[in-house]
């Protein structure tokens, strides 16, 4: 089985500047493709990646998820500043 690629979009950053105050400085609108390797060259925040990991894995290796909302799931980073939307790339 070839796993699904997952599109990871920083759909909102809850600051006036729309830039995460954390060390990675994630900006609203950033998009990553998650598959067998982590994205680069700038890459995703390591703490956010850890928070997304279980959801990403489930979306990669299953055909259908319970609770899927129009093919995507939203996950907030551990600090609460950034909301990422995960969706399968068809």
C-alpha positions in Angstrom: 0.0 0.0 0.0 1.3 3.4 -0.9 0.4 5.9 1.8 -1.6 9.1 1.0 0.3 12.3 0.9 -1.1 14.8 3.4 -1.4 18.6 2.7 -0.7 20.6 5.9 -1.9 24.2 5.7 -1.4 26.7 8.5 -4.9 28.1 8.2 -4.8 30.5 11.2 -2.3 32.1 13.5 -3.8 33.7 16.5 -1.6 36.8 16.7 -1.9 40.3 15.2 1.1 39.7 12.9 -0.2 36.3 11.8 3.2 34.9 12.7 3.6 32.3 15.5 5.5 33.8 18.5 7.4 30.5 19.0 10.9 29.7 17.8 9.8 28.4 14.3 7.9 31.6 13.4 5.2 29.8 11.5 3.3 32.2 9.2 -0.4 32.0 8.4 -0.8 30.5 4.9 2.3 28.2 5.0 1.7 24.8 3.2 3.6 21.6 3.6 3.3 18.2 2.0 3.8 15.4 4.5 4.8 12.0 3.3 7.8 9.7 4.0 10.0 12.7 4.9 9.5 15.9 6.8 9.1 19.0 4.6 11.9 21.4 3.8 13.8 23.5 3.2 12.2 25.8 5.8 10.2 23.0 7.3 7.4 22.7 9.9 7.8 23.5 13.6 9.1 20.4 15.4 6.6 20.8 18.2 3.7 21.2 15.8 4.8 18.2 13.8 4.8 16.1 17.0 1.2 17.2 17.7 0.1 16.5 14.1 1.9 13.1 13.9 -0.9 10.7 15.0 -3.5 12.4 12.9 -1.2 12.6 9.9 -0.4 8.9 10.2 -4.0 7.8 10.5 -4.9 9.9 7.4 -2.0 8.5 5.4 -2.7 4.8 6.0 -6.5 4.6 6.2 -9.1 4.9 3.5 -11.8 6.7 5.5 -11.7 8.4 8.9 -14.6 8.9 11.2 -15.4 12.5 11.7 -13.8 13.7 8.5 -15.1 17.1 7.6 -15.1 17.5 3.9 -11.9 15.5 3.7 -9.9 17.5 6.2 -9.1 17.7 9.9 -8.0 20.7 11.9 -5.3 20.3 14.6 -4.0 23.1 16.9 -0.3 23.3 17.8 0.7 22.6 21.5 1.0 26.3 22.2 -2.4 27.1 20.8 -1.2 29.8 18.4 -1.5 27.9 15.0 -4.3 25.8 13.6 -3.2 23.4 10.9 -5.6 21.9 8.4 -4.7 18.4 7.3 -6.2 17.0 4.1 -5.4 14.1 1.8 -3.8 14.8 -1.6 -5.7 12.7 -4.1 
